[in-house]
Amino acid sequence: MNGGTLRVGRVLGVDIRLDYSWFIIFVLVAWSLAAGYLPQAHPGWGPVTYWLMGIATSLLFFVSVLIHELAHSTVSRLQGVPVHDITLFIFGGASHISGEPRRPRDEFFMAVVGPLSSLLLAALLGALWWTSLSWEGAFHATFGWLARINLILGLFNLVPGFPLDGGRVLRAIIWRTTGDLKRATRIVANVGAGVAYLFIFWGVFQIFSGDWASGLWIAFIGWFLKDAAGQSYQAVALRDVLTGHTAREIMMTDCPSLPRTLTLDAVVEHVVLPSGRRCFPVEEEGRLYGLLTLHNIRDVARERWTTTHVQDVMIPLERVKTARPDEELTAIMERMAEDNVNQLPVMTDGHLDGIVARDNLLWFLQLRGGSALPK
């Protein structure tokens, strides 16, 4: 488990996670199929059959969503942009890509492949539905519903509003035309906000028309799109502030080092509290052995601090992710996100020059471009 998600496996080298909200939408889809669509489309089946088919069809729907996201992830990795994981959640799925595409054409192909995969699935499932017309059985019902839902998924994602795939396609076109990623992102984020407001207004209209369930869901989707569009622009704005600046500019060079044999109670009392630091190099006679963080200390019960030494809980040097003094802050921010770490030691030829922590990045962003920070 990690950050409210559950890891369920790995496909094509990418971790697959379920957000807890996924279980809500999975149950809702299965229920709507078992209690609504299937009894209306195929009356005469028993309740057990309806529920078994509802659950199976709901699972296959999310397999379709996973295929959509795997298409994005595969193209991203082929272009050299790593993918941290894919998370299925209440609104579908999201590929956690560690950085922005390097060229407009990369953005275009990465974005368009998702909807194309959904439309191809819709065509394939539609063909299976057509060939099974004479069956009038469970598979026929599943093929028909999945074909329609994948068609809707593909067309919906082509809506030109950020962060939908259609918005990313539009951004690639504007980026190619203007040569300015930040400007292109601002334009499509505004378009995305406009699309989001249309969804919200449509949802409110549906609510006042008496269809409160559909209206509430549509309005909720609109709110999500509006929030996501704003966050997408802020992410690009932050990268723009960091571009051209290196680790040397913000790294901490005065971090107190720790000997390996010091006990944790002494570390907390004599080093952590006086310094206010959250990360410490473990160093003796100029040799770096590892890194100790507050997280490592908190993992040890307080009553064991007097008998636990730094070397017992530190991150060994061979497992420590490092940065170079001349490495750009954009790359460092992306690697922190990709590796899920809060600090990176800055090293040259095995010598520790300093430490870049997430707090340093936030301080630099506040100093250089506070207006770009998320509110």
Secondary structure, DSSP 4 states (H G I P E B T S, - for coil): -BTTEEEEEEETTEEEEEEHHHHHHHHHHHHHIIIIIHHHHSTT--HHHHHHHHHHHHHHHHHHHHHHHHHHHHHHHHTT--EEEEEEETTEEEEEESS--SSHHHHHHHHHHHHHHHHHHHHHHHHHHHHTTTT-SHHHHHHHHHHHHHHHHHHHHTSS-TTSHHHHHHHHHHHHHHS-HHHHHHHHHHHHHHHHHHHHHHHHHHHHTT-HHHHHHHHHHHHHHHHHHHHHHHHHHHHHHHTT-BHHHH-BS-PPPB-TT-BHHHHIIIIIHHH--SEEEEEETTEEEEEEEHHHHHTS-GGGTTT-BHHHHSEEGGG---B-TT-BHHHHHHHHHHHT-SEEEEEETTEEEEEEEHHHHHHHHHHHHGGGS--
